[in-house]
Amino acid sequence: MFTYHSANTSAAQPALVNAIEQGLRAELALSLKMIF
């Protein structure tokens, strides 16, 4: 159970980081468009 859970979490983390990165990038692009 524990090994499955840790493996599951480590597999899900890159997707979460990727989603956050995408959101930050989109937000940054929007702010830059508003500034320039």
N, C-alpha and C positions, 0 to 999 in steps of 0.2 A: 504493500500500500504506500509506504513512505517513498520507496524508490520510484514507483509509478507517478506519485504526486510531484516529486522533484523533477523528474524527466518531463512531465507535462508542463510544469511551470517554466522550465528552461526553454522548452520548445515554443511556448506562447510569448515569452519575453521579447524576442526580436521583432515579432509582429507588432507588439505594443509600442516598442521604441520606434518602429518604422511609421506607425500611425501618428505618433506624436510629432515625429520629424516632418511628416507630410503636412500636418496641420500648422506647425510653426512656419514652414516654408511658404505655405499659402498665405498665412497671416502677414509674413514679412513682405511678400510680393504685393499684397494689397496696400500695406502701409507705404511702401516705396512708390506705388502708383499714385497714391494720394498726395505724397510730398512733391513728386516731380510732375 
